Amino acid sequence: MGFRMKVRGRPVISSTSYVDFPATPWNYGSGHVNPTAALGPGLVYEFDSNDMVDFLCATAGANPTKIEMLTGTEITCSDPVIAVYNLNYPSIGVAHMKGEVSAIRTVTYVGRGTATFKAFTRDAPGVKVSVKPNVLRFKKPGERQSFRVHFMPSKTTNNTYIIGSLSWISGLYQVRSPIAVNVDSM
């Protein structure tokens, strides 16, 4: 089935006043911060105020006038707007997917020396996830590389999100990104 977080070998449970059910990242987030590991994360996803403006421009109901009220500066939205799911953020969420979709991410290597990271995916049930390239080789710290995460749905999700993940793993680092997709049609 889909991604399920476990504590001491048992699934994390989310409860309402009526029923218990397995928790998802919507309930517990991306995980706990390990302060020691945070000092040397291996890879980081960087974005700046221009990326946030692109994100806001692509969000339903946002327009340059409303964004200017927030930022205090004149805003021009890209035409066409950049898809919301392309915000260079560690988690990947695609709402109302209609057919195949690709999300683009860029990571910066912040380790020491050289490093090779290999992609490992946990598909969301009913959606095949592939990553190209699936190996990132960094020659020095500060180097940036981009990759594409491609989603191929095989069924609709009936207005619910299904959960998967992408992990970049090297000898010293494991960088995990939760994935949530909602498939309207194929």
Secondary structure, 3 states (H helix, E strand, C coil): CCCCCEECCEECEEECCCCEEECCHHHHCCCCCCHHHHCCCCEECCCCHHHHHHHHHHCCCCCHHHHHHHHCCCCCCCCCCCCHHHCCCCCEEEEEEECCEEEEEEEEECCCCCEEEEEEEECECCEEEEEECCEEEECCCCCEEEEEEEEEECCCCCCCCEEEEEEEECCCCEEEEEEEEEEEEC
